[in-house]
Amino acid sequence: MNHSNRHRHRSKKPKGRELDGWLIVDKPSGIGSTDVVNKVKRAFDAQKAGHGGTLDPLATGLLPVAFGAATKTVPYVMDGTKTYNFTLKFGEARDTDDADGAVIATSDVRPTDAEIEAALPAFRGDIMQVPPIYSAIKIAGERAYDLAREGQVVEIAARPARVDRFDLISRPDADTAIFHVESGKGVYMRSLARDVAKAVGSVGHITALRRLRVGPFRMEHAIPLDSLLVTGDTPPPSPDLLLPVTTALADIPALAVTAEEAARLYQGQAISLVDLMGRVPREADPEGGLLRAMAGERLLGLCRLEAGWMQPERLIQLEPGQQPGGEA
């Protein structure tokens, strides 16, 4: 009995290496984000991987892939600032709001640069935005893109979005305009393109989209997908290419905790801010702000400040001696 239990327990062990860290991929056009994750997971022979923010198949650029313990930090990366460049083509609306879709409307109107510039302020700051019908938004439990593919009329309500920068950066010709956008979580570039074209009395869609930043990750961290994939007798990519788990949390203030406090956090207990007097970083927001709990150089997890207490929110639990790049 014991023997079979042990055997059953052993067979549950996930396949692959235990790797913890972030791989920043420069995604090519024509492949979905999940496919990228599956390919690099296979290339690294990793047990567990996920991505920090979907990119449409048409889009290129920065796709953060989380391995192991880094998957627990994905929500904090997705909350970070994102920057994009996109190309808007005037004259044709597409059902997907990008070049992969079918034409659903046309217009002969081609705006001047001044008309475009005059339309942009309405799309900056806190705005309401209707996501594309071909998106992963759930409507009555179904993905919008599944309903759209079945030919159903999809009605998606406008939702709040935050756009910190939206600039016209070049105008290659009358039909096209290139923009730079800096935005918060859940902003659809395809919707911005569609709505700006409408605002200048035309219709339009995205023909190119490149993501340049997600939270703390920049293009200088990114590795082209092709150079990561194992072909023939190429050796598998090195775990040294992974950034530490803590890189994703670089913008969150750090707080040093004692061994006793760490034990309490691991048990799910809150710690009074009175006990932490003089240690809470000044930039931490006492009402709902996040802190990165550190035991020396070791990341314990994320805690939230609320009503005079520090509550454990997400324990990462990298063990002593375990480096967040996968090396023991």
RALINKA-V393929 format. One record per residue. N is the residue number from 1. RES is the residue in one letter. D_FIRST is the distance of its C-alpha to the first C-alpha in Angstrom with 1 decimal. Layout:
n=N res=RES d_first=D_FIRST
n=N res=RES d_first=D_FIRST
This chain:
n=1 res=M d_first=0.0
n=2 res=N d_first=3.8
n=3 res=H d_first=5.3
n=4 res=S d_first=5.2
n=5 res=N d_first=6.2
n=6 res=R d_first=8.6
n=7 res=H d_first=9.8
n=8 res=R d_first=10.5
n=9 res=H d_first=12.3
n=10 res=R d_first=14.2
n=11 res=S d_first=15.4
n=12 res=K d_first=17.0
n=13 res=K d_first=19.3
n=14 res=P d_first=22.8
n=15 res=K d_first=24.9
n=16 res=G d_first=27.9
n=17 res=R d_first=29.3
n=18 res=E d_first=29.2
n=19 res=L d_first=32.9
n=20 res=D d_first=34.7
n=21 res=G d_first=38.4
n=22 res=W d_first=41.0
n=23 res=L d_first=42.5
n=24 res=I d_first=45.9
n=25 res=V d_first=46.7
n=26 res=D d_first=50.1
n=27 res=K d_first=49.3
n=28 res=P d_first=51.6
n=29 res=S d_first=53.0
n=30 res=G d_first=51.4
n=31 res=I d_first=47.7
n=32 res=G d_first=45.6
n=33 res=S d_first=43.9
n=34 res=T d_first=40.4
n=35 res=D d_first=41.2
n=36 res=V d_first=42.3
n=37 res=V d_first=39.0
n=38 res=N d_first=37.0
n=39 res=K d_first=39.3
n=40 res=V d_first=39.2
n=41 res=K d_first=35.4
n=42 res=R d_first=35.1
n=43 res=A d_first=37.8
n=44 res=F d_first=36.2
n=45 res=D d_first=32.7
n=46 res=A d_first=31.8
n=47 res=Q d_first=28.6
n=48 res=K d_first=30.5
n=49 res=A d_first=34.2
n=50 res=G d_first=36.6
n=51 res=H d_first=40.4
n=52 res=G d_first=42.8
n=53 res=G d_first=45.2
n=54 res=T d_first=45.8
n=55 res=L d_first=48.8
n=56 res=D d_first=50.2
n=57 res=P d_first=50.1
n=58 res=L d_first=53.9
n=59 res=A d_first=53.6
n=60 res=T d_first=53.4
n=61 res=G d_first=52.7
n=62 res=L d_first=50.3
n=63 res=L d_first=46.7
n=64 res=P d_first=44.4
n=65 res=V d_first=40.8
n=66 res=A d_first=38.2
n=67 res=F d_first=35.2
n=68 res=G d_first=32.1
n=69 res=A d_first=33.3
n=70 res=A d_first=36.8
n=71 res=T d_first=35.5
n=72 res=K d_first=35.5
n=73 res=T d_first=39.2
n=74 res=V d_first=40.3
n=75 res=P d_first=41.9
n=76 res=Y d_first=44.1
n=77 res=V d_first=45.3
n=78 res=M d_first=46.1
n=79 res=D d_first=48.2
n=80 res=G d_first=50.4
n=81 res=T d_first=53.8
n=82 res=K d_first=53.9
n=83 res=T d_first=56.9
n=84 res=Y d_first=57.9
n=85 res=N d_first=60.9
n=86 res=F d_first=61.5
n=87 res=T d_first=64.1
n=88 res=L d_first=65.6
n=89 res=K d_first=67.5
n=90 res=F d_first=70.1
n=91 res=G d_first=71.3
n=92 res=E d_first=68.1
n=93 res=A d_first=65.4
n=94 res=R d_first=62.1
n=95 res=D d_first=59.4
n=96 res=T d_first=56.8
n=97 res=D d_first=59.4
n=98 res=D d_first=58.9
n=99 res=A d_first=60.1
n=100 res=D d_first=57.1
n=101 res=G d_first=58.3
n=102 res=A d_first=61.0
n=103 res=V d_first=64.5
n=104 res=I d_first=65.1
n=105 res=A d_first=68.5
n=106 res=T d_first=71.2
n=107 res=S d_first=74.0
n=108 res=D d_first=77.0
n=109 res=V d_first=77.0
n=110 res=R d_first=76.5
n=111 res=P d_first=76.7
n=112 res=T d_first=78.5
n=113 res=D d_first=76.8
n=114 res=A d_first=78.6
n=115 res=E d_first=77.2
n=116 res=I d_first=73.7
n=117 res=E d_first=74.2
n=118 res=A d_first=75.6
n=119 res=A d_first=72.5
n=120 res=L d_first=69.9
n=121 res=P d_first=70.4
n=122 res=A d_first=69.1
n=123 res=F d_first=65.7
n=124 res=R d_first=65.3
n=125 res=G d_first=63.7
n=126 res=D d_first=61.7
n=127 res=I d_first=62.1
n=128 res=M d_first=60.6
n=129 res=Q d_first=59.2
n=130 res=V d_first=58.1
n=131 res=P d_first=55.1
n=132 res=P d_first=55.5
n=133 res=I d_first=54.5
n=134 res=Y d_first=52.3
n=135 res=S d_first=50.0
n=136 res=A d_first=46.4
n=137 res=I d_first=47.8
n=138 res=K d_first=46.0
n=139 res=I d_first=48.3
n=140 res=A d_first=46.7
n=141 res=G d_first=43.2
n=142 res=E d_first=44.5
n=143 res=R d_first=45.4
n=144 res=A d_first=49.2
n=145 res=Y d_first=49.2
n=146 res=D d_first=47.2
n=147 res=L d_first=49.8
n=148 res=A d_first=52.7
n=149 res=R d_first=51.4
n=150 res=E d_first=51.4
n=151 res=G d_first=55.0
n=152 res=Q d_first=54.6
n=153 res=V d_first=57.1
n=154 res=V d_first=55.2
n=155 res=E d_first=56.6
n=156 res=I d_first=55.1
n=157 res=A d_first=56.5
n=158 res=A d_first=58.0
n=159 res=R d_first=55.9
n=160 res=P d_first=56.9
n=161 res=A d_first=57.0
n=162 res=R d_first=58.2
n=163 res=V d_first=60.5
n=164 res=D d_first=61.8
n=165 res=R d_first=63.9
n=166 res=F d_first=65.1
n=167 res=D d_first=67.9
n=168 res=L d_first=69.7
n=169 res=I d_first=69.6
n=170 res=S d_first=71.4
n=171 res=R d_first=73.1
n=172 res=P d_first=73.0
n=173 res=D d_first=75.1
n=174 res=A d_first=76.1
n=175 res=D d_first=72.9
n=176 res=T d_first=70.4
n=177 res=A d_first=69.6
n=178 res=I d_first=67.1
n=179 res=F d_first=65.6
n=180 res=H d_first=63.6
n=181 res=V d_first=61.3
n=182 res=E d_first=59.4
n=183 res=S d_first=57.2
n=184 res=G d_first=54.4
n=185 res=K d_first=51.1
n=186 res=G d_first=51.1
n=187 res=V d_first=54.6
n=188 res=Y d_first=55.2
n=189 res=M d_first=57.7
n=190 res=R d_first=58.2
n=191 res=S d_first=59.3
n=192 res=L d_first=61.7
n=193 res=A d_first=63.2
n=194 res=R d_first=63.7
n=195 res=D d_first=65.2
n=196 res=V d_first=67.5
n=197 res=A d_first=68.9
n=198 res=K d_first=69.6
n=199 res=A d_first=71.2
n=200 res=V d_first=73.8
n=201 res=G d_first=74.6
n=202 res=S d_first=72.7
n=203 res=V d_first=69.2
n=204 res=G d_first=66.8
n=205 res=H d_first=63.3
n=206 res=I d_first=61.4
n=207 res=T d_first=61.8
n=208 res=A d_first=60.1
n=209 res=L d_first=57.8
n=210 res=R d_first=56.6
n=211 res=R d_first=54.5
n=212 res=L d_first=55.6
n=213 res=R d_first=53.6
n=214 res=V d_first=50.5
n=215 res=G d_first=50.5
n=216 res=P d_first=50.5
n=217 res=F d_first=50.0
n=218 res=R d_first=53.2
n=219 res=M d_first=54.1
n=220 res=E d_first=54.5
n=221 res=H d_first=50.7
n=222 res=A d_first=50.2
n=223 res=I d_first=49.2
n=224 res=P d_first=50.2
n=225 res=L d_first=47.2
n=226 res=D d_first=48.4
n=227 res=S d_first=48.3
n=228 res=L d_first=44.5
n=229 res=L d_first=43.4
n=230 res=V d_first=42.2
n=231 res=T d_first=44.3
n=232 res=G d_first=44.3
n=233 res=D d_first=44.0
n=234 res=T d_first=44.5
n=235 res=P d_first=42.1
n=236 res=P d_first=39.9
n=237 res=P d_first=41.5
n=238 res=S d_first=41.1
n=239 res=P d_first=39.2
n=240 res=D d_first=42.4
n=241 res=L d_first=43.8
n=242 res=L d_first=41.7
n=243 res=L d_first=43.5
n=244 res=P d_first=41.7
n=245 res=V d_first=39.9
n=246 res=T d_first=42.7
n=247 res=T d_first=45.4
n=248 res=A d_first=44.7
n=249 res=L d_first=45.4
n=250 res=A d_first=48.5
n=251 res=D d_first=50.8
n=252 res=I d_first=48.8
n=253 res=P d_first=50.2
n=254 res=A d_first=48.1
n=255 res=L d_first=47.5
n=256 res=A d_first=46.3
n=257 res=V d_first=43.9
n=258 res=T d_first=42.9
n=259 res=A d_first=39.5
n=260 res=E d_first=39.5
n=261 res=E d_first=40.6
n=262 res=A d_first=37.9
n=263 res=A d_first=35.2
n=264 res=R d_first=36.9
n=265 res=L d_first=37.0
n=266 res=Y d_first=33.3
n=267 res=Q d_first=32.7
n=268 res=G d_first=34.9
n=269 res=Q d_first=37.9
n=270 res=A d_first=41.4
n=271 res=I d_first=44.0
n=272 res=S d_first=47.5
n=273 res=L d_first=50.2
n=274 res=V d_first=52.1
n=275 res=D d_first=49.5
n=276 res=L d_first=50.0
n=277 res=M d_first=53.8
n=278 res=G d_first=55.5
n=279 res=R d_first=52.4
n=280 res=V d_first=52.1
n=281 res=P d_first=53.9
n=282 res=R d_first=57.1
n=283 res=E d_first=56.3
n=284 res=A d_first=53.3
n=285 res=D d_first=54.1
n=286 res=P d_first=53.4
n=287 res=E d_first=53.1
n=288 res=G d_first=50.0
n=289 res=G d_first=50.2
n=290 res=L d_first=47.2
n=291 res=L d_first=46.5
n=292 res=R d_first=44.3
n=293 res=A d_first=42.6
n=294 res=M d_first=42.7
n=295 res=A d_first=41.4
n=296 res=G d_first=43.8
n=297 res=E d_first=43.3
n=298 res=R d_first=39.9
n=299 res=L d_first=39.5
n=300 res=L d_first=37.5
n=301 res=G d_first=38.3
n=302 res=L d_first=41.0
n=303 res=C d_first=42.5
n=304 res=R d_first=45.1
n=305 res=L d_first=48.1
n=306 res=E d_first=48.8
n=307 res=A d_first=51.1
n=308 res=G d_first=51.1
n=309 res=W d_first=47.4
n=310 res=M d_first=45.3
n=311 res=Q d_first=42.2
n=312 res=P d_first=39.2
n=313 res=E d_first=39.0
n=314 res=R d_first=36.9
n=315 res=L d_first=34.8
n=316 res=I d_first=34.5
n=317 res=Q d_first=32.9
n=318 res=L d_first=33.7
n=319 res=E d_first=32.3
n=320 res=P d_first=34.7
n=321 res=G d_first=35.5
n=322 res=Q d_first=34.3
n=323 res=Q d_first=37.4
n=324 res=P d_first=37.7
n=325 res=G d_first=38.7
n=326 res=G d_first=35.3
n=327 res=E d_first=36.0
n=328 res=A d_first=34.0
